[in-house]
Amino acid sequence: MGTGKWGAETLGEEKRWLSGFVKKQKVKRKGKEGTYSENVEVPSDKSNIVFIGDGSTKIVVTAIGVTAQASELWIVEHSVNVKADGFVAKYMTFENSATPEQGQAAAVVSRSNLSVFYQCASVGYQDTLIAQDGWQFYRECDIYGSVDFICGGALAVFQKCNLYVNLPDHVFTITAQSKDSLESFSGYSIHNCSITVSPETKKANKTQMKGYLGRPWREYSTVVVMESFLDDILVPAGWSSWEETPLNKLTYGEFNNSGLQHCSHLR
């Protein structure tokens, strides 16, 4: 249950409280400092929900869960799963405390069209933030991970965010964008962001961290990184491949970046 106070003992109880509101009504709920240890889901029929915390370091929604494959379906464990459109989160941390060895473990799964995350943190290792569907905006957020830690098929903008790599002795990949057709409104714009090691990672480990801006989850994978700081943890190649995914249809771009690995002419 955790230590936080949200006007209800758990965020799950908040979902039951929200069940009385009509779909188009905007509802704001403010959480108090503390840790909420649970899995939270905002169902698709409850649009325009706003979660506001006391600060991204003061209110934490945390869960332990990994992603298991059953037949052709992915069962995603998460701390927060947003299915409703118009969702807004401010000043909160969403964390999946699964270990790196446990594999895929999302902190946030968002299928919310016209959604906004502002000054939030998403903490995990693999598949930390699954930006799956719709148009999504992330502003001044901290996103931590090591493998494909921003992934999915949304049309998403990340602006003034910190993308933190947090696992030494491991080849990291930041994005795994999954645009699957030329007609899809899908792709990531990473603008005025910082790509570096996490503050919690000792600087001595920085030399042991090397990896890529991304790899294509689907053949039309689209990512543009512009006017951002790229630390020297990136390998000169910049981008990686994914098994049998062809490379002739994807779009990966870089523009006017800075830092020790901004030299896109080497890509």
C-alpha positions as CSV (number, residue, x, y, z in Angstrom):
1,M,0.0,0.0,0.0
2,G,2.8,2.4,0.7
3,T,3.2,5.6,2.7
4,G,1.5,8.2,0.6
5,K,-1.8,10.1,1.2
6,W,-4.0,10.6,-1.9
7,G,-7.4,11.2,-0.4
8,A,-7.7,7.5,-0.5
9,E,-5.4,4.8,0.9
10,T,-4.3,3.6,-2.5
11,L,-4.3,4.8,-6.1
12,G,-6.4,1.8,-6.9
13,E,-9.1,3.2,-4.6
14,E,-8.7,6.5,-6.6
15,K,-9.8,4.5,-9.7
16,R,-12.9,3.3,-7.9
17,W,-13.6,6.9,-6.8
18,L,-13.2,8.1,-10.4
19,S,-15.7,5.6,-11.7
20,G,-18.6,8.0,-11.0
21,F,-17.4,10.7,-13.4
22,V,-18.5,11.0,-17.0
23,K,-16.0,10.5,-19.8
24,K,-15.4,14.1,-20.9
25,Q,-15.3,15.6,-17.4
26,K,-11.8,16.8,-16.4
27,V,-10.8,15.5,-12.9
28,K,-7.8,16.6,-11.0
29,R,-6.4,14.7,-8.0
30,K,-3.4,15.8,-5.9
31,G,-1.3,13.3,-4.1
32,K,0.8,13.9,-1.0
33,E,4.4,13.0,-0.4
34,G,5.0,9.3,-0.1
35,T,5.4,6.0,-1.9
36,Y,2.5,4.1,-3.4
37,S,3.4,0.4,-3.9
38,E,0.9,-0.8,-6.4
39,N,-0.1,-1.3,-10.1
40,V,-2.3,1.5,-11.3
41,E,-4.5,1.5,-14.4
42,V,-6.5,4.4,-15.8
43,P,-9.2,2.7,-17.9
44,S,-10.1,3.8,-21.4
45,D,-13.5,5.2,-20.4
46,K,-12.0,7.7,-17.9
47,S,-10.5,10.4,-20.1
48,N,-9.1,13.8,-19.0
49,I,-7.7,12.6,-15.7
50,V,-4.9,14.7,-14.1
51,F,-2.6,13.3,-11.4
52,I,-0.5,16.0,-9.6
53,G,2.2,15.1,-7.1
54,D,4.2,17.1,-4.5
55,G,7.3,16.7,-6.6
56,S,8.9,14.0,-8.7
57,T,11.3,13.0,-5.9
58,K,8.5,13.2,-3.2
59,I,5.7,11.1,-4.6
60,V,6.6,7.7,-6.1
61,V,4.3,5.0,-7.6
62,T,6.3,1.8,-7.6
63,A,5.7,-1.8,-8.6
64,I,7.6,-5.0,-9.2
65,G,6.7,-6.7,-12.4
66,V,8.2,-8.2,-15.6
67,T,6.8,-8.7,-19.0
68,A,6.0,-12.3,-19.9
69,Q,5.2,-13.7,-23.4
70,A,2.2,-15.9,-23.7
71,S,1.6,-17.2,-27.2
72,E,1.5,-14.1,-29.4
73,L,0.4,-11.7,-26.7
74,W,2.6,-9.6,-24.4
75,I,1.5,-9.3,-20.9
76,V,2.9,-6.0,-19.6
77,E,3.5,-5.5,-15.9
78,H,3.7,-1.8,-14.9
79,S,3.4,0.7,-12.2
80,V,1.1,2.9,-14.3
81,N,-0.9,1.8,-17.3
82,V,-2.8,4.7,-19.0
83,K,-5.5,3.7,-21.5
84,A,-7.7,6.9,-21.4
85,D,-7.1,9.9,-23.6
86,G,-6.2,13.3,-22.3
87,F,-4.2,12.0,-19.3
88,V,-1.9,14.5,-17.6
89,A,0.7,13.7,-14.9
90,K,2.8,16.4,-13.1
91,Y,5.5,16.2,-10.4
92,M,5.5,12.4,-9.9
93,T,7.9,9.4,-10.2
94,F,6.7,6.1,-11.7
95,E,9.1,3.2,-11.0
96,N,9.3,-0.4,-11.7
97,S,11.7,-1.9,-9.2
98,A,12.4,-5.2,-11.1
99,T,16.1,-5.9,-11.4
100,P,18.0,-5.8,-14.7
101,E,18.2,-9.6,-14.7
102,Q,14.4,-9.9,-14.7
103,G,14.1,-8.3,-18.2
104,Q,11.3,-6.2,-19.5
105,A,9.6,-4.3,-16.8
106,A,7.7,-1.1,-17.6
107,A,7.3,1.8,-15.2
108,V,4.8,3.6,-17.6
109,V,2.6,2.2,-20.3
110,S,0.8,4.9,-22.1
111,R,-1.9,4.4,-24.8
112,S,-3.3,7.9,-24.1
113,N,-3.9,10.2,-27.0
114,L,-3.2,13.9,-26.3
115,S,-1.4,13.1,-23.1
116,V,1.2,15.1,-21.2
117,F,3.8,14.2,-18.6
118,Y,5.4,17.2,-17.0
119,Q,8.4,17.1,-14.6
120,C,7.9,13.4,-14.0
121,A,10.4,10.6,-13.7
122,S,10.1,7.1,-15.1
123,V,12.5,4.7,-13.6
124,G,13.4,1.2,-14.7
125,Y,15.9,-0.8,-16.8
126,Q,14.3,-2.5,-19.8
127,D,11.2,-1.0,-21.5
128,T,10.9,1.7,-18.8
129,L,8.5,3.9,-20.8
130,I,6.2,2.3,-23.4
131,A,4.8,5.2,-25.4
132,Q,2.5,2.9,-27.3
133,D,-0.3,4.9,-29.1
134,G,-1.6,8.4,-29.8
135,W,0.0,11.8,-29.6
136,Q,2.1,12.2,-26.4
137,F,4.2,15.0,-25.0
138,Y,6.9,14.7,-22.3
139,R,8.4,17.9,-21.0
140,E,11.2,18.3,-18.4
141,C,11.0,14.6,-17.5
142,D,13.8,12.2,-16.3
143,I,13.7,8.8,-17.9
144,Y,16.0,6.1,-16.6
145,G,16.9,2.8,-18.3
146,S,19.3,0.5,-20.1
147,V,17.6,-1.5,-22.9
148,D,15.0,0.0,-25.2
149,F,13.9,2.2,-22.4
150,I,11.7,4.4,-24.5
151,C,9.7,2.2,-26.9
152,G,6.4,1.8,-28.7
153,G,4.5,3.3,-31.6
154,A,3.2,6.6,-30.3
155,L,3.8,10.0,-32.0
156,A,5.8,11.4,-29.1
157,V,7.8,14.6,-28.4
158,F,10.4,14.6,-25.6
159,Q,11.5,18.1,-24.8
160,K,14.0,19.3,-22.3
161,C,14.1,15.8,-20.8
162,N,17.0,13.9,-19.3
163,L,17.5,10.4,-20.7
164,Y,19.6,8.6,-18.2
165,V,21.5,5.4,-18.8
166,N,21.8,3.6,-15.4
167,L,23.4,0.2,-15.9
168,P,27.3,-0.1,-16.2
169,D,29.0,-3.0,-18.1
170,H,26.1,-3.2,-20.5
171,V,25.5,-2.2,-24.1
172,F,22.5,0.1,-23.9
173,T,19.8,1.2,-26.4
174,I,17.7,4.2,-25.7
175,T,14.8,4.0,-28.2
176,A,13.0,1.1,-29.9
177,Q,10.4,3.0,-31.9
178,S,7.8,0.7,-33.6
179,K,6.2,2.6,-36.5
180,D,4.9,-0.2,-38.7
181,S,3.7,1.5,-41.9
182,L,4.4,4.5,-44.0
183,E,0.9,5.9,-43.3
184,S,1.1,5.6,-39.5
185,F,1.2,8.8,-37.4
186,S,4.2,7.4,-35.3
187,G,7.7,8.6,-34.4
188,Y,9.8,10.2,-31.7
189,S,11.1,13.7,-31.6
190,I,13.9,14.2,-29.0
191,H,14.4,17.9,-28.7
192,N,16.7,19.9,-26.4
193,C,17.3,16.9,-24.2
194,S,20.4,15.5,-22.4
195,I,21.6,11.9,-23.0
196,T,24.0,10.9,-20.3
197,V,24.6,8.6,-17.4
198,S,22.3,8.8,-14.4
199,P,23.4,10.9,-11.4
200,E,23.3,7.8,-9.3
201,T,25.8,6.0,-11.5
202,K,29.4,6.6,-10.3
203,K,31.5,8.5,-12.7
204,A,34.1,5.8,-12.5
205,N,31.6,3.5,-14.3
206,K,31.0,6.0,-17.2
207,T,33.9,4.5,-19.2
208,Q,32.2,1.1,-19.0
209,M,28.9,2.4,-20.5
210,K,28.6,2.3,-24.3
211,G,25.6,2.1,-26.5
212,Y,23.2,3.5,-29.1
213,L,20.5,6.1,-29.6
214,G,18.1,3.4,-30.8
215,R,17.3,0.4,-32.9
216,P,14.2,-0.3,-35.1
217,W,11.5,-2.3,-33.4
218,R,9.5,-2.1,-36.7
219,E,10.7,-1.5,-40.2
220,Y,9.4,2.1,-40.5
221,S,10.9,3.1,-37.1
222,T,11.3,6.9,-36.9
223,V,13.4,8.9,-34.4
224,V,14.9,12.4,-34.7
225,V,17.3,13.8,-32.1
226,M,17.9,17.5,-32.4
227,E,19.5,20.3,-30.4
228,S,20.3,17.9,-27.7
229,F,23.4,17.0,-25.6
230,L,24.9,13.7,-26.5
231,D,27.5,12.4,-24.0
232,D,30.5,10.3,-25.0
233,I,28.8,7.1,-23.8
234,L,27.4,6.8,-27.3
235,V,29.4,4.7,-29.8
236,P,30.4,6.5,-33.0
237,A,27.9,4.5,-35.1
238,G,25.1,6.1,-33.1
239,W,22.3,3.6,-34.1
240,S,22.0,-0.1,-34.0
241,S,20.0,-2.8,-36.0
242,W,17.4,-5.2,-34.7
243,E,17.7,-8.8,-35.8
244,E,16.0,-9.2,-39.2
245,T,14.4,-5.8,-39.4
246,P,15.3,-4.1,-42.7
247,L,17.0,-0.8,-42.6
248,N,16.0,0.7,-45.9
249,K,12.6,2.1,-44.7
250,L,13.4,3.6,-41.3
251,T,14.1,7.3,-40.6
252,Y,16.8,8.2,-38.1
253,G,17.9,11.8,-38.0
254,E,20.2,14.1,-36.0
255,F,20.4,17.9,-36.2
256,N,22.4,20.5,-34.4
257,N,23.3,18.4,-31.4
258,S,26.2,19.1,-29.0
259,G,28.5,17.0,-26.8
260,L,31.3,14.6,-27.4
261,Q,29.3,12.3,-29.6
262,H,27.2,14.7,-31.6
263,C,29.2,14.1,-34.8
264,S,26.5,12.6,-37.0
265,H,28.8,12.7,-40.0
266,L,30.4,9.5,-38.7
267,R,27.1,7.7,-38.7
